[in-house]
Amino acid sequence: MSKIEDTEIPPDLRIEAFDEIKIRQDLTQVALGKREADVSIRVGRLLDVHTRRWLEDQEVVVRGKRIAWIGDAGTYPGRTSLTVDRSYLSAVPGFGEVHKHIESSHLTPEWEAALVLPRGNTWTCEASHEFSNVNGERNLEFWLESRLQGSPLKIFPLPGSAVPPTGYEWGGGHFGYEEQSSFLQQSLMVPGLDEVMDWPAVHDRNNPSHDRLWGMIRATFEHRGVVEGHGAGLRDPHSISAFAASGLASDHEVQTPEEVIAKLSRGIFVEIRPYNAQEIISALFKIGLEDWSQIAFTTDDRSASDTLRYGASDHNVRTAMKAGLTPEIAIQCVTINPARHMRLTPWVGSVSPGRYADMVLLDDVASLSIAEVWADGTQISEGSVYKPEVPRIEWPDWAVKTVKIEREIVADDFAIAALPGRETMTAAILRPFHWKDDFETVELPVEDGAVLRDHSQNITKFAMVDRFSGNGLTSKMFWRGCGPSTKDTALACTVAHDKHNLWVVGSSDKAMALAANTMKEQQGGWVLVREGAVAATVRYEIGGLMSCRSAEELDAEMQNLYAEAEQVNWMWEQSPGPRWEPGFPERLIFATLTCSPWRWVLVAPTEAAPQGFVNVSTGETHDIVW
């Protein structure tokens, strides 16, 4: 051990067991004053999240990227190279995301860091099934690269359980026992298994994903990791008990206060999202909840544009405070609570010795006004300005060439043939967020042997194009209440949770083909074709999900897309699921989810569902028209 102690301190970017010993041996000597510290930061108040107390006039002593000592200002027994006075500010730990898809910001990790760090977010548990479904093999490499290049954001990747999301999908990744075991062995940065969404596969032995999912759960248990859950639609006591009994430790899909209490009381860690936080927190107050340690606030999915507008983890805290939660409890819900749940307390979650020197310095606690953020022992922001230079990463071909369609897409790829001699056909119909047990049906006209859209009934055509095999396999059907009615107009996107094939919705097959071919050349993002011509594009060149540039640059391109889209007539109607507004149908990126509580979904063609139309709860398939 003495040989380890005497060696040079490692760079401390990727947490490794051998390096961790050297770092902590060094910190021990610094804490005793036997070795010189790098910086001492004096703060007016420090929130001890372990006891929910404010400590007055404190000093935080840093060595390398870690905290070596904390205590009353002026009492540290050793020497420091630099002393910083922030006695006019209050310090709280760096905020953490217990469950977030960085891909949903549509920024690469190094640019995500530049966006969220000034807003207090210093660490993130990355729910990585999005990029995993594009390139599962390089998943861990992708998420750790920005940190290795010097980014101060700590990313703890959880390999996706939903790779593929169901047994009726396929594509760029396939994770089972062997893959999960390998990920957990490769790095201490991997805390567990990402949200287990395919509940039917968990409880149904006949489901084609049953063995694969239980293999991943087994591997996670073997390495003492955390198995994250996704309990959408599970509200009865029997289902909740089964969910908890299976080992799924958390749920971020809670919809009502009653559901929160039911899941908390059965040992499930609850992760509340901002969109219903005020309702849930207010109700928890009314029933007198005192212990909030099993609750965290989570962003889950939020675009760069929305983060610029609303904030990151700081927005989650302010939302909770508006609902009546004290700042101290609200801050616990984005610091120590998620760190404990994810078993990351040796490194993040509190301002304590041994942890990364990450602090949010507030000039007003009541409004959560952020003056500065420190990460890795360095001031990285002043106000909303990010100070470090963003690492320039040249992402390789496996990250930038992921839309693999090796042929020209033509209008006939989207045609739906009628039976000979028919003037009308019965068609299966879906709508956005179609959670009903059965699909709808409607009679549609036939012309020149093809079944037509019917805009008078609010019906257009929706298609999924496989972007992984090179063949551009295409499934298509009719949808109600979404898409354009403007002539020769189509919208295409490569963000299609969670398999992320290319989806296209359009008023003509020709426009849909133009949108798909433009996307093939662009390698991901958004394409809007209006009246037969490309009107706007947004580039997601990394994995078809993210872009390697600043949030401001990406937002400017999105705003142009919105402006061009305002000249399109969009079909819409109130859906039974999340609120659906008229105008640009951005929420269609979530409309082909295959996790619970979805039933009938359109996926890219598979052997099990050649037309791509499948009930993901039962495996049943059906014709598109008959």
N, C-alpha and C positions, 0 to 999 in steps of 0.2 A: 504493500500500500504506500510506503514512503516513496517508492519510485514514481508512482502515479502523482503523488502530491507535489513532487518537485518539477514535473514537466510543465511546459507552457500551457496556459489556459486556452482551451479551444474556442473557436469563434462563436459558439452557442447560438446557432441558427436552427439546426435540426436536432431535436432532442434525442440523444443517444445515451444508453445506459453507462458506457465506459466514460464518455465525456462528462456525463452528469456527476459522476463521483469526483472527478478532478475539479469541476466547478464548485461543488459544495465543500470540498476540503478547503479550497481557497477562501470561500465565503466565511467559513468558520473562523479562520485566522483574522480576516478583516473585521468580523463582528467583535472579536476580542481586542481589537486595536493593535494587533501584532503585524498587520500589513496595511499599507496605505490604501485608502479608498479613492475612487475616481471623482465622485461628486457627492456633495451633501446639499439637500434641498430643504430649506426651512419653510414650513407652511403654517398658516394661522390656525387651521383646524384640520383634523384628519378623521375621516369616518372609519371606525373599526366595525367592519360589517359582521364580524363574528359575534359581537355583543350589542350591536346597534347603538354605539355610544360615540359621541364626538370627543376627540382628545385635543386639548388646546395646546398651541405652540409646540408643534412637533418637528422633528428632524428625520429625514429619510436619507440614509446613507447607501450609496450605490457603488458596486464594483462590477465592471463590465456591463452586462445587460440586466443584472439582477440586483435585488435589494439585499444588503448584508445586515443592516441594523436599522431599527426605528426606536425612537424614544423622545423624551423631553429635549427640546432644543438646548444645545450647549453641553450636553452630558455624554456625548460620544467619546470613548476613551482613546480613539486613534486620530490619525491625521487624514485629511482629504486634499486632493489636488485642486479641487474647485469647490467653492461655496456659492450657492444660489439662494437669494432671498425672495421667497414668495409668501412672506408672512401676512400679506394682505389678501390671500386666496385660501379657499377651502379645498382640500384634496379628498377625492374618492377614488376607488379602484377603477382601472380601465374597464369599460363595458365589454361584455361578451355576448355573442349570439349563440344560444343553445341549439338553434335549428335554423339554418339559412341556406338557400341555394344562391351562391354568388353568381351563377350563370344567369339568374333572373335580373341581375343588375345590367347584364349584357356587357360587362366589362371584364377584361382579364384580371387575374388576382392582383397584379401590381398596381393597376389603375383603380381597382376596387379599394385598395388600401388608401390611395390618395383621396378618394371620395369620403370614406367612412371614418378614417382616423381623426380628422379635425372635429368630427361629430361624436367623438368619445369611444368609438368601437375599436378596441385594440386586439381582440381575438374573436375568432369565429369557428364554430363547429360546422364545417361544410357538409351539407347533405348532398353527397356527390353523385346521385344517380343520374343527373342530367348529362354531364360530360361522360360518365361511365357508359351510358347507352350509345355514345358516339364513338368513344375509344376506350373500352374497358381495360385493355392491356396496359395503357400508359397512364391510367388514372392517378395513381399515387405520385408518379413523376411530375405530372402536370401541376398538382396542387402544392407540391413542395418547392417547385422551381423558383417562384418569386421570392420566397423566404431565403433560399440559398443565394439569390442574387442581391440580398440586402434589404428586402422590404421589411418594415417594422411590424406589419400585421401578422399575428400568429394564426395560421390556418391549421385546424385539426380536422383532417378529412375522415369522414365515415363512409366507407365503401357502400355503394347502393345495393339494397336488397332487391330493388326493382330493376334488375338487369338480367333479362328483360322484365318489363313491368308485369306481364302475365305469361302464361304458357302458350298464348296465342299470338305472340309477337316475337320478333327476332331483329338482329341488326348488328351494331358495332361493339357489343360486349355481351358476355355471358359469365355471371358470377355464381359460384357454388361453394361448397365446403373448401376445396383446395385453394381457390382464389382468396377467400376471406381469411383463411389461416395464414396464407402468405403475406397478405397486407398487414395483418396484426403482428407478424414476426419482423417485418421490415423496419418499422419505426414506432417509437413511443408516441409519436404525434397522432397515431390512429387510435381513437378512444373506443371504437365499437362498430356497430352495424347501423347503417342509415335506416330510416323509417320503413318498417315492414308494412307495406300498403295492401298487399294482396291477401286480405283476410280470408276469402274463400279457400285459398291454397293452404292456409295455416290449419284450418279445422277440417278440411275435406281431403281424406286420404286419396280420393280418386282424381283430384285436381292435378294436371300435368306439372305444376310448379311445387307440389307438396314436398317432395324429397329434396329438391334444390334449396328451398327456403329453410327447411329444418336443418339441412347441412350447414347453412350459413349461421344459423342460430347456435348450433353445436360448436362451430369453430369460435364464435364470439365468447361463448361460455368458457371454452377451454383456455382462452387467453384473458379471462376475467374482464372482458369488455362489456359495454352497455348496449343492450338491444333496444333501439328506438322504435316506437310504434306509430301507427296512423289509424285511428279508430273512428273514421268518418262513418256516421250513421249507426254506430253501436251505442245504443242508449238504454236498452233493457238490462236489468240486473244480471241475467244469465249470460248475455253476450259480453258484458263488461267483465264479469268474473272469469269467463273463458279467456278473454284478452289478457287479463293480468296473470292468469295461471300459465299461459303459454310462455311467459317470460318477457313479454313486450312491456317495457318499463315506463313509457311515456305516451302522451297523446297531445298533438297540437291542433287537432280538428274539433275541439269542443265548441259547441254552438250555444248552449244555454247554461245558466247558473246551476240548474238541477243536474245537468250532465257533469259539470265540474265537481260538484259534491259527490256524486255517485262514483266518479273515478278516483277522486282523492281518497275516499273512504275505503277503496279497494287497493290502495297502495300504488296508484299510478301517478307519476309525476306529470303535472299539467303545464303545458306551454301555451300561453294566451297570446293571440295575435291582436294587433291594435284595432282591427275593424269592429270587433265586438267587445273590446276590453272594458269600455265604460259601463256597459250593461252588466257584464259579469262581475266586475269589481264592486260596483254599487250593490249588487245583490248579495255578494259575499259579506260586505259590511253589515247589511241588514240582518243576516243570520248570526252575526257576531264571530266571524272567523278571526282567530287570534294568531294562529301559526301559519305563516305564509312560506315556510321553508320548502314546501313541495310544489312551489309555483315559480315559473320564470316567464318572462316576456320574450316573444320571438318575432322576428320579421318575416321569416319563411321566404316569400317572394316579394321583391320590390324593385322596380326598374331604377336605373340611374336618374331618369327624369323625375320620378317621384321622390327619390332620395334628395335630389337638389331642392325640391319644393318643400318636402316635409321634414326630412332628417333621416337618421339611421336609428341606432339604439336609443339615442337621445329622444327621438320622437316617441318611442315606446314608453320611456319613462315619463315623459310629460303627459302622455295620454292617460297613464295610470294615475298620475297626480291630479289631473283634472277630474277623475272619477272619485277622488277623495282619499287616495292612498298617501301616506306621509312620504316625503322624499327619501327618508332612511329605508323604509320597507321597499319602496319602488326601486331604489338603487340596489338593494340586496337581490331583487328579482332579475337583475341583469349582471350580477357579479358573483357573489358567493353561492347563490342558489344553483345557477346553471353549472358552475365549476364543480360543486359537490356532486350534482347529479351525474355529470360526465366524468367524474373521478380525475379531475384536472387540478385540484387544489394545490399540489406541489408547485405549480407553475403560474397559475392565474387565479383571479377571483377575489384577491384581497391585496392590500398594501402591507405585506408581511415579508420577513426575511426568507430568502430562498426563491421568492417569486420574481418574475420579470418585473422590472421597474417601470410599470405602466400606471399612470395616474391621469385622472381628469381633474383639472384645476378650475374651480368655479368662482366667479366673482359675485354670484347670487344663487344660493341654494334653492330658494323658494321657486324660482323660475327656471332652474337648471341652466343658467347662463354660463356657457363654457368660455373661459378666457384662454386657456392653453391645454394642450394634451401632450403628455410625455409617454414615450414608449421606448423600451430597451434602454432606459436611463438617459434619454435625449429628448429635448423639446422638439416635437415634430410639427406643432401647429401654433399659430398665434391668431386668435379669433377663428375664422373659417379658412384661413390660408394654410395650405400644406407646405412645409418648409423644405423637406428633403427632395433631392432629384429622384424622379421615378426611374427604376432600373429599365434599361432598354433591352428587352428580351426579343431575340429573333426566334420566334416560334417555328419549329420545323414543320415539314410537310405533313406529318401525322396529325398536327393540330390545325393546319390551314387548308388542307385539301380533303375535306370530309364529305362533300356533296358529290357522291360517286354515281353519276348518271352518264353512261358511255354511249348515248345515242340521242338523236333529236326527238324530243317529245312533240307529238302531233295532235291535232284536234280530235282525231279518231280515238286517241287514248282515253278521252273523256266521254265518248258517246256511249249511250245505254241502249242496246238493241231491243226492239220489240219483237214479239212473236209474229210470224207471217200472217198477214191478213187482218191484223188488229187495228182498230181506230183509236182505242184507248187501252191503257194497261194499269193494273193496280200496282202501286209503288209503296215500298216501305219508306217511312218518313221519320227522321230524327229532328231534334231541335237542340240548340245549345243547352247544356246541362240537363240532358234527358235522363232523369233518374227513375222513370216509371218502369214497371216490370215488363211492359210490352211496348213495342214501337207503334207508331200510328200508321194508318194507311190512307191513301187518297187515289182517286182516278186521275190519270194524266193523259194528255193528248199524244197521239203518234203522228209523225210526219216523216215521209221518206224512210220508213223502217226504223226510226229512232224515237225513243220516248223523250218528250220535251219538258222543259221547265214550265211552271205556270205562275208568273208574277202576280196574277190576280188573286191567287191563293197564298201569296207570300212565300212561294216555294222557288228555291234555286238549286244549284248543284254544288256539291262538296266532294273533293277528291283527296286521297292520300297517295303520294308517290314515294316508293321506296328509294332512299338515297344511299343505300349501303352496298347492294349487290352489284351495281353497275348496270343492271338491266332496266331500271326505272319501272318496276312493276307497279301497276296503278289500280286502285280500287276507287269506286265512285258510287254516289247515291244522291238522293234528293233530300234537302234539308229545308225546314221551315223557319222563318223568322230571323234570318241572318244573310249577309252577303249583299252584293249590289243588284239593283234593278236597272241602273244605267246601262245602255246598250254597249256591248263588247267591252265589258269591264270585268276585271278580276283582281283578286288580292291573294298573294302567296307568301308563305313564311316557313322557315325551317325550325321554328320553336313550336313544338307540338308535344306537350307533356303527355307521357314521359319518354316515349320512344324517339321523338324528334325526327320523324320523317318529314318530308315536305308536304304541306297541305295547301290546297288551292280552292278558293270559292269564287264562282264567277257567273256572269249572265250569258256567256257564250263559251263554247268549247275552244274556239280559236283564241279568245283572250286568255283562257286558262293555260293553253299551250305556250303562248308568248310569255306569260308570267313565269312558268316553270323553266323554260329555256333561259330566260334572263337570270333566274336564280342559279341555275347550273353554272353559268359563267361567273356569277358574283360570289359563289361559294358561301351562301348563307345570308340570312337577314330577312328583310321585307322587300317585296316588289308590288307596286301598284300599277296596273294597266288600266288606263281610262280611255274609253272610246277607241280602242284599237292601238293605242300607243303607250309606251312606258312613261308614266307621269312622275313617279318618285321611287327611290330606292333607299334602303337603310342597310348598311354593310355590317354583318356579323361574321367576319372572316375566320374567327377562331372557333372551330367545332360547329360552325353554323349557329352558334349560341351567343358568342361574345365578340367584342371588338377591342383591339389593342390601341386605345387612345383615351383621351380624357373624357370625363362625364359631360363636360360642357360641349365638346365637339360632337359626341354622340347625340346629345339632346338637341343640338341644332339641326341635325339630320332628321331626327324624329319629328321635330316641330314642322319641318318642311313637308314630311309625309302627312302629318295631320292637316296641314293647310291644303294640300292637293286633294286629300280625301274629303274635305268639306264640299267639294264640287261634285261629289258622287251621291246619288240617292241610295241610302242603305236600308234594306229591309230590317225590321225589328219588331219584336213583341215581347211582352213580359214573360220571362221564363219561370219555371217553378223553382229554380235554384237561385244563385246569386243575382242581385239586381242587374238588369240588362238594359243599358241605355241606348237610345237611338244614336246613330253616327258611326264613326269608325269602330269596327268590331274587334278591338284589340284582345278582348277576353277569349276570342276563339283559340288562342294558344293553349287554353285549358279545356277546350270542349271535347277533346278526344282522350281524356284521361281514362285509364282502364282499371283504376283502383276502386274500392268500395266508396260510395254506394252506387257506382255506375252499373248498368246492366248491358243494354245493347249499345255497341260502339262500332265505329268504322275504323279499321286498322289497315295497314298495308297487306296485300294478299299473302296468305300463308297456306301450307298444305292442309292445315286444319280448317281454314276458312278461306277458300280460293277467291271468293268475292270480297273478302275483308270485312264482312258484316257478321258480327259474333256477339253472343251474350257472354260476357266475361265472367259472370257468376256461375253459369251452367255449362258453357262450351257449346251451346246450341247455335246453329247457323241457319240462315234463311236466305232465300232469293231476294235480290234487290227489287225486281219487278216480276210480275206473273199475270 
